[in-house]
Amino acid sequence: MPLQKIVETLVPTATKEEVPKLFREPHVETGFRHLHQPWRYYILSLFQIHNECMNVWTHVIALLMTMARVAIFAREFDLIYDKFMWPFTACLLSMLVLYMCSSFAHCFQNKSELVHYTCFMIDYAGIGLYGLGSVIIHHAYCLHPNMIASFVHSYSIPVGVILAILVCICCSISKTFYSRPYPYTRRLWQVISVVAVYIWLILPVWHRVHLYLTDQVPWDSGMGHHIQQMMWFVAGGFFFGSDIPQRFFPGKFDFLGHSHQLFHICIMMTSYKQLDAVYHDLKNLRNEPLVKLHPSPTFYNTFGVIFLVIFVNILSTLFFREVAKFKIAKESKCS
């Protein structure tokens, strides 16, 4: 049966009045998928017009773009057996997990209340992991030699691990301990944890920008890409926190142009320009005698910590899933 015919058999989308409050989004009026449908329904809904469709596709496209870049890098570098490339490979792995988690969350979150909570906890786990991957890659290749053996350099990985785990925990608290309409404090749990890991991962880049602005180092080929990745991240934060443009035109951006879709595109471009920047940095670093000053990557401070954070974030997700079960049961008794 052609895909179009299959999609036409799907249950039509609903308005916000037809779905529980948990699934409603501010300034979104239509295009909600129905709850308690077969898993097949949510997969096929990728080809249906609804308010989560582009949220899924933006990061499915980002996932495919990242996979394509992994293939390109693999032709130029030995990503597995060359220890110098291990931080790069670890970050690529975290990036792939980020986009898989995000796509999965937005695809299936309408299945039920418990699936909704679980999906976004998985999403938060992916965000935290990508934060750690970025810490690893920036502190490995983007660090100016005068920061080697500094506090920031010495504790870059342990602090990155803690902050990555806190992203998952804090965002899960924001999801399970608050109910719609969400208070502003709920967003603080999300923003503060993400900004904290971002500040830590971007410190080597800021330091280089500072050295350039104070005429201590020349402009290099990676700097422009770093500036662009920071600009895209700031733009993403703006769209995430502002609810613009749908705030001014409720219901007009339910399918296309919603701020969360724009946020997804900004994150996609952040990671894209990040890879461009780090590609130039590692090429420049390999061609410099100063590369010998940089500590050699180990399994522990690359793949080891990635797998550690994945394990801890799985435990965190399972714990907060039980919290969500309790919350759902309590709300069910009160209704």
KEKE-3310 file (N, C-alpha, C; in steps of 0.2 Angstrom, whole numbers, plus 5000, padded with zeros to 4 digits):
npx = (5004:5003:5013:5006:4992:4992:4995:4984:4975:4977:4972:4964:4972:4970:4963:4969:4960:4956:4965:4975:4980:4994:5000:4998:5005:5011:5003:5000:4988:4982:4984:4987:4992:4984:4982:4987:4988:4993:5010:5015:5007:5013:5025:5022:5016:5025:5024:5013:5004:5006:5009:5021:5028:5038:5047:5053:5058:5068:5078:5080:5085:5097:5103:5106:5114:5125:5129:5133:5144:5152:5156:5163:5174:5179:5186:5196:5203:5209:5198:5196:5208:5218:5224:5225:5214:5203:5196:5188:5181:5173:5166:5158:5151:5143:5136:5128:5120:5113:5105:5097:5091:5083:5075:5068:5061:5052:5045:5038:5032:5018:5012:5007:5004:5015:5024:5027:5033:5045:5050:5055:5064:5074:5078:5083:5094:5102:5105:5113:5124:5129:5134:5145:5152:5156:5163:5174:5180:5183:5192:5202:5207:5205:5211:5222:5239:5244:5235:5236:5238:5232:5219:5207:5210:5215:5204:5194:5187:5182:5173:5166:5159:5151:5143:5136:5129:5121:5113:5104:5097:5093:5084:5075:5069:5063:5053:5046:5042:5035:5019:5008:5000:5017:5027:5039:5051:5052:5058:5070:5077:5080:5087:5098:5106:5110:5116:5127:5135:5138:5145:5157:5161:5164:5174:5188:5188:5183:5194:5204:5198:5199:5213:5215:5209:5216:5228:5237:5238:5237:5224:5216:5212:5201:5194:5184:5174:5171:5166:5154:5148:5145:5136:5125:5122:5118:5107:5099:5096:5088:5077:5072:5069:5060:5048:5044:5040:5027:5021:5016:5007:4996:4993:4996:5008:5008:5012:5023:5037:5037:5044:5051:5055:5064:5073:5078:5084:5094:5102:5106:5114:5124:5131:5135:5144:5153:5159:5166:5174:5182:5188:5197:5205:5211:5218:5227:5233:5240:5249:5258:5273:5269:5260:5265:5264:5252:5242:5241:5227:5216:5208:5199:5197:5190:5181:5177:5172:5161:5153:5151:5143:5132:5127:5125:5115:5105:5101:5096:5086:5077:5075:5068:5057:5050:5046:5038:5028:5022:5017:5008:4999:4994:4988:4978:4970:4966:4958)
npy = (4994:5011:5024:5036:5032:5025:5034:5042:5035:5037:5043:5059:5074:5083:5097:5108:5108:5095:5086:5081:5092:5091:5089:5100:5115:5131:5144:5136:5129:5119:5103:5092:5076:5060:5051:5035:5027:5014:5010:5010:5020:5033:5032:5032:5045:5054:5057:5065:5080:5088:5096:5092:5087:5094:5096:5083:5080:5090:5086:5073:5076:5083:5072:5063:5072:5073:5059:5058:5067:5060:5049:5056:5061:5050:5045:5053:5053:5042:5036:5027:5020:5029:5037:5051:5056:5051:5060:5068:5058:5053:5064:5065:5053:5057:5067:5061:5053:5063:5068:5057:5054:5066:5066:5054:5057:5067:5061:5051:5056:5058:5046:5042:5048:5043:5039:5051:5058:5050:5050:5063:5064:5055:5063:5074:5067:5065:5078:5082:5073:5076:5089:5085:5078:5089:5096:5088:5088:5102:5105:5097:5100:5114:5121:5134:5134:5140:5137:5125:5113:5121:5125:5124:5116:5104:5099:5098:5087:5079:5089:5092:5079:5079:5090:5087:5076:5083:5091:5082:5077:5090:5095:5084:5085:5098:5094:5084:5089:5100:5107:5110:5126:5130:5137:5151:5147:5134:5134:5139:5128:5121:5130:5135:5124:5119:5131:5131:5120:5123:5135:5130:5121:5130:5138:5136:5142:5155:5160:5160:5169:5180:5182:5185:5197:5205:5206:5196:5184:5178:5179:5164:5149:5142:5151:5159:5150:5146:5157:5158:5146:5150:5160:5154:5146:5156:5161:5150:5149:5160:5158:5147:5151:5162:5160:5165:5165:5162:5167:5180:5177:5166:5149:5151:5146:5133:5121:5125:5134:5137:5142:5131:5123:5132:5133:5120:5120:5130:5123:5112:5119:5125:5113:5109:5120:5119:5107:5111:5121:5114:5104:5112:5117:5105:5101:5111:5110:5098:5101:5108:5111:5112:5102:5092:5096:5094:5083:5066:5058:5047:5031:5032:5046:5049:5039:5032:5041:5045:5033:5031:5042:5040:5028:5033:5042:5034:5028:5039:5042:5031:5032:5045:5042:5033:5043:5050:5041:5040:5053:5054:5044:5050:5062:5057:5051:5063:5069)
npz = (5000:4995:5004:5005:5005:5017:5027:5026:5032:5046:5062:5062:5067:5083:5092:5105:5115:5115:5120:5135:5148:5150:5138:5130:5123:5125:5116:5105:5095:5087:5079:5087:5091:5094:5110:5116:5105:5093:5092:5079:5073:5078:5072:5058:5058:5056:5043:5042:5044:5058:5075:5080:5070:5062:5072:5074:5062:5059:5068:5064:5051:5055:5062:5051:5043:5052:5053:5039:5040:5049:5041:5031:5038:5043:5032:5030:5043:5055:5065:5075:5079:5081:5094:5095:5089:5097:5106:5097:5090:5101:5104:5092:5093:5105:5099:5089:5097:5104:5094:5090:5102:5104:5092:5094:5106:5102:5092:5099:5110:5112:5115:5128:5145:5153:5144:5138:5148:5150:5137:5136:5147:5142:5131:5138:5144:5132:5129:5140:5138:5125:5129:5137:5127:5120:5129:5130:5117:5114:5125:5121:5108:5106:5115:5121:5122:5134:5143:5147:5160:5169:5181:5175:5164:5170:5177:5168:5162:5174:5179:5168:5167:5179:5177:5165:5170:5179:5170:5165:5177:5183:5172:5172:5184:5182:5174:5181:5193:5192:5186:5172:5170:5168:5180:5181:5187:5184:5171:5175:5181:5169:5161:5169:5171:5158:5153:5162:5159:5146:5147:5153:5143:5133:5137:5133:5120:5122:5129:5119:5110:5118:5119:5106:5105:5113:5106:5108:5101:5084:5072:5068:5057:5062:5071:5066:5063:5076:5081:5074:5078:5092:5090:5084:5095:5104:5097:5097:5111:5112:5104:5111:5124:5122:5115:5103:5086:5089:5100:5097:5087:5090:5086:5072:5069:5071:5064:5055:5058:5071:5087:5094:5083:5076:5086:5086:5073:5075:5085:5077:5068:5076:5081:5068:5064:5075:5072:5060:5065:5075:5067:5059:5070:5075:5064:5063:5076:5075:5066:5073:5083:5097:5099:5106:5119:5124:5134:5130:5124:5133:5135:5146:5148:5137:5128:5139:5149:5142:5141:5155:5158:5150:5157:5170:5167:5162:5173:5180:5172:5174:5187:5188:5180:5188:5198:5190:5187:5200:5201:5190:5195:5207:5202:5194:5204:5210:5200)
capx = (5000:5007:5013:5000:4986:4993:4994:4977:4971:4978:4967:4965:4974:4966:4964:4972:4955:4954:4971:4976:4984:5001:5002:4997:5010:5009:5002:4999:4981:4980:4989:4990:4991:4980:4985:4985:4987:4998:5017:5015:5004:5017:5030:5019:5014:5031:5022:5007:5004:5004:5013:5027:5031:5045:5052:5056:5062:5074:5084:5082:5090:5103:5106:5108:5120:5131:5131:5137:5151:5156:5159:5168:5180:5182:5190:5203:5206:5208:5194:5196:5215:5223:5222:5224:5207:5198:5191:5184:5176:5169:5161:5154:5146:5138:5131:5123:5115:5109:5099:5093:5086:5078:5070:5064:5057:5047:5041:5033:5030:5011:5009:5004:5007:5021:5029:5028:5039:5050:5054:5059:5070:5079:5080:5088:5100:5106:5108:5119:5129:5132:5138:5151:5156:5159:5169:5180:5183:5185:5197:5207:5209:5204:5214:5228:5245:5245:5230:5238:5240:5228:5214:5201:5212:5216:5198:5189:5183:5178:5168:5161:5155:5146:5138:5132:5124:5116:5108:5099:5094:5089:5079:5070:5066:5059:5048:5042:5040:5030:5014:5006:5005:5023:5030:5046:5056:5053:5063:5077:5081:5083:5092:5104:5110:5112:5121:5133:5139:5140:5151:5162:5164:5166:5180:5194:5186:5183:5200:5207:5195:5201:5220:5215:5206:5221:5233:5242:5238:5234:5217:5217:5207:5196:5191:5178:5169:5169:5162:5148:5144:5142:5131:5120:5119:5114:5101:5095:5093:5083:5070:5070:5066:5055:5041:5043:5035:5020:5018:5012:5002:4994:4989:4998:5015:5008:5015:5029:5040:5037:5051:5055:5058:5069:5078:5082:5089:5100:5107:5109:5119:5129:5135:5139:5149:5157:5164:5170:5179:5187:5192:5203:5209:5215:5223:5232:5237:5244:5255:5262:5277:5266:5255:5268:5263:5245:5242:5238:5220:5216:5201:5195:5195:5186:5175:5176:5167:5155:5149:5149:5137:5126:5125:5122:5109:5100:5099:5093:5079:5073:5072:5063:5051:5046:5043:5032:5022:5019:5014:5002:4994:4991:4984:4973:4965:4963:4953)
capy = (5000:5017:5028:5041:5029:5023:5041:5044:5030:5039:5047:5066:5077:5086:5103:5108:5106:5088:5083:5083:5098:5089:5089:5107:5120:5138:5147:5131:5128:5113:5098:5087:5068:5057:5047:5028:5024:5009:5013:5011:5027:5038:5032:5035:5052:5058:5060:5068:5087:5089:5101:5089:5084:5097:5095:5077:5080:5095:5083:5068:5078:5084:5066:5061:5076:5071:5053:5059:5070:5055:5045:5060:5062:5043:5044:5057:5052:5035:5038:5022:5017:5035:5040:5058:5057:5049:5065:5069:5052:5053:5070:5063:5049:5061:5071:5056:5051:5069:5069:5051:5055:5071:5063:5049:5060:5071:5056:5046:5058:5058:5040:5042:5052:5040:5039:5058:5060:5046:5053:5070:5062:5053:5069:5078:5063:5066:5085:5082:5069:5081:5094:5082:5077:5096:5098:5084:5090:5108:5105:5093:5103:5121:5125:5138:5131:5143:5135:5118:5112:5126:5122:5122:5110:5098:5097:5099:5081:5078:5094:5090:5073:5081:5095:5083:5072:5088:5093:5076:5077:5096:5095:5079:5089:5103:5090:5080:5092:5105:5105:5116:5130:5130:5143:5153:5143:5127:5135:5140:5122:5119:5135:5136:5118:5119:5136:5129:5115:5127:5139:5125:5118:5135:5142:5137:5146:5161:5162:5161:5175:5185:5182:5188:5204:5208:5206:5191:5178:5180:5176:5157:5147:5139:5156:5161:5145:5146:5163:5156:5141:5153:5164:5150:5144:5161:5162:5145:5151:5165:5155:5142:5155:5168:5158:5169:5170:5160:5171:5185:5174:5160:5145:5152:5142:5126:5116:5127:5141:5137:5143:5126:5121:5136:5131:5114:5122:5133:5118:5109:5123:5125:5107:5109:5124:5116:5102:5115:5124:5109:5101:5117:5117:5099:5101:5116:5107:5092:5103:5112:5107:5112:5096:5087:5098:5092:5076:5061:5056:5040:5028:5035:5053:5050:5035:5030:5045:5045:5027:5032:5047:5036:5024:5037:5046:5029:5027:5045:5042:5026:5035:5050:5038:5031:5049:5052:5036:5042:5059:5052:5041:5055:5067:5053:5051:5069:5071)
capz = (5000:4995:5010:5006:5007:5024:5031:5026:5037:5052:5065:5061:5073:5087:5095:5112:5120:5115:5123:5142:5149:5150:5131:5127:5122:5125:5109:5100:5095:5083:5076:5092:5089:5099:5114:5116:5098:5092:5091:5072:5072:5079:5067:5052:5059:5053:5036:5043:5046:5065:5078:5082:5064:5060:5078:5073:5055:5060:5071:5059:5046:5059:5063:5044:5042:5057:5050:5033:5041:5052:5035:5028:5043:5043:5026:5031:5049:5059:5071:5081:5082:5082:5100:5095:5087:5101:5108:5091:5089:5107:5103:5087:5096:5109:5094:5086:5103:5105:5089:5091:5108:5102:5087:5097:5111:5099:5088:5103:5117:5113:5116:5134:5150:5156:5138:5137:5153:5149:5131:5137:5151:5137:5127:5143:5144:5126:5129:5144:5135:5120:5133:5139:5121:5118:5134:5128:5110:5115:5129:5118:5102:5105:5121:5120:5126:5140:5148:5149:5167:5173:5184:5170:5160:5174:5179:5162:5161:5180:5180:5163:5169:5184:5174:5160:5174:5182:5165:5165:5183:5184:5168:5174:5190:5180:5170:5185:5199:5190:5181:5168:5167:5171:5183:5178:5191:5181:5166:5177:5181:5163:5158:5173:5171:5152:5153:5166:5155:5140:5149:5154:5137:5128:5140:5129:5114:5125:5131:5113:5108:5123:5117:5100:5106:5117:5102:5110:5096:5078:5070:5064:5052:5066:5075:5063:5064:5083:5082:5071:5083:5098:5088:5083:5101:5107:5094:5099:5117:5112:5102:5116:5129:5120:5112:5097:5084:5090:5106:5095:5083:5092:5081:5066:5068:5074:5060:5053:5060:5079:5090:5095:5077:5075:5091:5084:5068:5078:5088:5072:5065:5082:5080:5062:5064:5080:5069:5056:5069:5078:5061:5058:5076:5076:5059:5065:5081:5073:5062:5077:5088:5103:5100:5111:5126:5126:5136:5126:5126:5135:5134:5151:5147:5130:5128:5146:5153:5138:5143:5162:5159:5148:5162:5175:5164:5161:5180:5182:5169:5177:5194:5187:5177:5194:5200:5185:5188:5206:5199:5186:5199:5211:5198:5192:5210:5211:5195)
cpx = (5004:5007:5007:4994:4986:4992:4987:4972:4972:4973:4969:4968:4969:4967:4966:4966:4953:4960:4972:4981:4992:5004:5001:5004:5008:5008:5001:4992:4978:4985:4991:4988:4987:4984:4983:4984:4993:5005:5018:5012:5009:5023:5028:5017:5019:5029:5015:5008:5002:5010:5020:5031:5038:5050:5056:5060:5068:5079:5085:5087:5097:5107:5109:5114:5126:5133:5136:5144:5155:5160:5164:5175:5183:5187:5196:5207:5205:5204:5194:5203:5220:5220:5221:5217:5201:5193:5186:5179:5171:5163:5156:5149:5141:5133:5126:5118:5111:5103:5095:5088:5081:5073:5065:5059:5051:5042:5036:5030:5022:5008:5005:5007:5014:5026:5031:5034:5045:5054:5058:5065:5076:5082:5085:5094:5105:5109:5114:5125:5133:5136:5144:5155:5159:5164:5175:5184:5186:5192:5203:5210:5209:5208:5221:5233:5246:5240:5231:5241:5236:5223:5208:5203:5212:5209:5192:5185:5179:5172:5163:5156:5149:5141:5134:5127:5118:5111:5102:5094:5090:5083:5073:5066:5061:5053:5043:5039:5036:5025:5012:5000:5011:5025:5037:5051:5057:5058:5070:5081:5084:5089:5099:5109:5113:5118:5127:5138:5142:5146:5157:5165:5167:5172:5186:5194:5186:5190:5204:5204:5198:5209:5220:5214:5212:5228:5239:5243:5235:5227:5219:5211:5200:5191:5184:5172:5166:5165:5155:5144:5141:5136:5125:5117:5115:5107:5096:5092:5088:5076:5068:5066:5060:5048:5039:5045:5028:5017:5014:5006:5000:4991:4992:5005:5014:5012:5022:5031:5039:5044:5055:5059:5064:5075:5082:5086:5095:5105:5110:5115:5125:5134:5139:5145:5155:5162:5168:5176:5185:5191:5198:5208:5214:5220:5229:5237:5242:5250:5260:5267:5273:5261:5258:5266:5256:5245:5239:5232:5220:5208:5196:5193:5191:5180:5173:5171:5161:5150:5147:5143:5131:5123:5122:5115:5103:5097:5094:5086:5075:5070:5067:5056:5047:5042:5037:5026:5018:5014:5007:4997:4990:4987:4978:4967:4962:4958:4947)
cpy = (5006:5021:5033:5038:5027:5029:5043:5040:5033:5043:5054:5069:5081:5093:5103:5106:5098:5083:5085:5089:5097:5090:5095:5111:5127:5141:5142:5129:5121:5108:5093:5080:5065:5052:5040:5025:5019:5013:5015:5018:5032:5038:5035:5042:5056:5061:5063:5075:5087:5094:5098:5087:5087:5097:5089:5078:5085:5091:5076:5070:5080:5077:5063:5065:5074:5064:5054:5062:5065:5051:5049:5060:5055:5042:5048:5055:5044:5037:5033:5021:5023:5038:5048:5060:5055:5054:5067:5064:5052:5059:5068:5058:5052:5065:5067:5054:5057:5069:5063:5052:5060:5069:5058:5052:5064:5067:5053:5049:5059:5052:5039:5046:5049:5040:5046:5060:5056:5048:5059:5069:5059:5059:5073:5074:5064:5073:5085:5078:5073:5086:5091:5081:5084:5098:5094:5086:5097:5109:5101:5096:5110:5125:5128:5135:5134:5141:5128:5117:5117:5122:5120:5116:5104:5095:5097:5093:5079:5083:5093:5085:5075:5086:5091:5079:5077:5090:5088:5077:5084:5097:5090:5082:5094:5100:5087:5083:5098:5103:5111:5119:5131:5137:5145:5149:5137:5128:5136:5134:5120:5123:5135:5130:5117:5125:5135:5125:5119:5132:5135:5123:5124:5139:5142:5141:5153:5164:5163:5168:5181:5187:5186:5195:5208:5208:5201:5185:5181:5177:5169:5155:5144:5145:5158:5156:5144:5151:5161:5151:5145:5157:5160:5147:5149:5162:5156:5146:5156:5162:5150:5146:5160:5166:5162:5165:5168:5164:5177:5183:5167:5156:5146:5148:5135:5121:5118:5134:5142:5138:5137:5122:5125:5135:5125:5116:5125:5128:5114:5113:5124:5119:5107:5114:5122:5111:5106:5118:5119:5105:5106:5117:5111:5098:5105:5113:5102:5095:5108:5108:5107:5106:5092:5089:5096:5085:5072:5058:5049:5037:5031:5041:5055:5046:5033:5034:5046:5039:5028:5037:5044:5032:5027:5040:5041:5028:5033:5044:5037:5029:5040:5047:5036:5037:5051:5047:5038:5049:5058:5049:5046:5060:5063:5052:5057:5072:5067)
cpz = (5000:5002:5011:5008:5015:5029:5031:5030:5044:5055:5064:5068:5077:5089:5102:5117:5120:5118:5131:5142:5148:5143:5127:5128:5122:5117:5103:5100:5092:5082:5082:5090:5095:5103:5113:5110:5098:5090:5083:5070:5072:5074:5060:5052:5057:5046:5036:5045:5053:5068:5080:5076:5062:5066:5077:5067:5056:5063:5067:5054:5049:5060:5056:5042:5046:5054:5044:5035:5045:5046:5032:5032:5043:5037:5026:5037:5051:5065:5077:5083:5083:5088:5100:5093:5091:5104:5103:5090:5095:5106:5097:5089:5100:5104:5091:5091:5104:5100:5088:5096:5107:5097:5090:5102:5107:5095:5093:5109:5118:5115:5122:5139:5152:5150:5137:5142:5152:5142:5132:5142:5146:5133:5132:5143:5138:5126:5134:5141:5129:5124:5135:5133:5119:5123:5132:5122:5111:5119:5126:5113:5102:5111:5119:5124:5133:5146:5150:5156:5171:5176:5179:5166:5164:5176:5174:5162:5168:5180:5174:5164:5174:5181:5169:5164:5176:5177:5165:5171:5184:5179:5169:5180:5187:5176:5175:5191:5198:5185:5177:5171:5171:5174:5180:5181:5187:5175:5169:5179:5175:5161:5162:5172:5164:5151:5156:5162:5149:5142:5150:5148:5132:5131:5136:5123:5117:5126:5124:5110:5112:5121:5111:5101:5109:5113:5104:5105:5090:5076:5066:5061:5056:5069:5072:5064:5071:5084:5080:5076:5089:5096:5087:5090:5105:5104:5096:5106:5117:5110:5107:5122:5128:5118:5106:5091:5087:5096:5103:5090:5085:5087:5074:5064:5071:5070:5058:5055:5068:5081:5092:5089:5075:5080:5089:5078:5070:5081:5083:5069:5070:5081:5074:5062:5069:5076:5064:5060:5072:5073:5060:5064:5076:5070:5061:5071:5079:5069:5066:5082:5095:5105:5106:5118:5128:5128:5131:5128:5128:5134:5140:5150:5140:5131:5135:5149:5149:5141:5150:5162:5156:5153:5167:5173:5163:5168:5182:5179:5172:5184:5193:5184:5183:5197:5196:5186:5194:5205:5195:5190:5204:5208:5196:5198:5211:5206:5195)
residu = (MET:PRO:LEU:GLN:LYS:ILE:VAL:GLU:THR:LEU:VAL:PRO:THR:ALA:THR:LYS:GLU:GLU:VAL:PRO:LYS:LEU:PHE:ARG:GLU:PRO:HIS:VAL:GLU:THR:GLY:PHE:ARG:HIS:LEU:HIS:GLN:PRO:TRP:ARG:TYR:TYR:ILE:LEU:SER:LEU:PHE:GLN:ILE:HIS:ASN:GLU:CYS:MET:ASN:VAL:TRP:THR:HIS:VAL:ILE:ALA:LEU:LEU:MET:THR:MET:ALA:ARG:VAL:ALA:ILE:PHE:ALA:ARG:GLU:PHE:ASP:LEU:ILE:TYR:ASP:LYS:PHE:MET:TRP:PRO:PHE:THR:ALA:CYS:LEU:LEU:SER:MET:LEU:VAL:LEU:TYR:MET:CYS:SER:SER:PHE:ALA:HIS:CYS:PHE:GLN:ASN:LYS:SER:GLU:LEU:VAL:HIS:TYR:THR:CYS:PHE:MET:ILE:ASP:TYR:ALA:GLY:ILE:GLY:LEU:TYR:GLY:LEU:GLY:SER:VAL:ILE:ILE:HIS:HIS:ALA:TYR:CYS:LEU:HIS:PRO:ASN:MET:ILE:ALA:SER:PHE:VAL:HIS:SER:TYR:SER:ILE:PRO:VAL:GLY:VAL:ILE:LEU:ALA:ILE:LEU:VAL:CYS:ILE:CYS:CYS:SER:ILE:SER:LYS:THR:PHE:TYR:SER:ARG:PRO:TYR:PRO:TYR:THR:ARG:ARG:LEU:TRP:GLN:VAL:ILE:SER:VAL:VAL:ALA:VAL:TYR:ILE:TRP:LEU:ILE:LEU:PRO:VAL:TRP:HIS:ARG:VAL:HIS:LEU:TYR:LEU:THR:ASP:GLN:VAL:PRO:TRP:ASP:SER:GLY:MET:GLY:HIS:HIS:ILE:GLN:GLN:MET:MET:TRP:PHE:VAL:ALA:GLY:GLY:PHE:PHE:PHE:GLY:SER:ASP:ILE:PRO:GLN:ARG:PHE:PHE:PRO:GLY:LYS:PHE:ASP:PHE:LEU:GLY:HIS:SER:HIS:GLN:LEU:PHE:HIS:ILE:CYS:ILE:MET:MET:THR:SER:TYR:LYS:GLN:LEU:ASP:ALA:VAL:TYR:HIS:ASP:LEU:LYS:ASN:LEU:ARG:ASN:GLU:PRO:LEU:VAL:LYS:LEU:HIS:PRO:SER:PRO:THR:PHE:TYR:ASN:THR:PHE:GLY:VAL:ILE:PHE:LEU:VAL:ILE:PHE:VAL:ASN:ILE:LEU:SER:THR:LEU:PHE:PHE:ARG:GLU:VAL:ALA:LYS:PHE:LYS:ILE:ALA:LYS:GLU:SER:LYS:CYS:SER)
# end
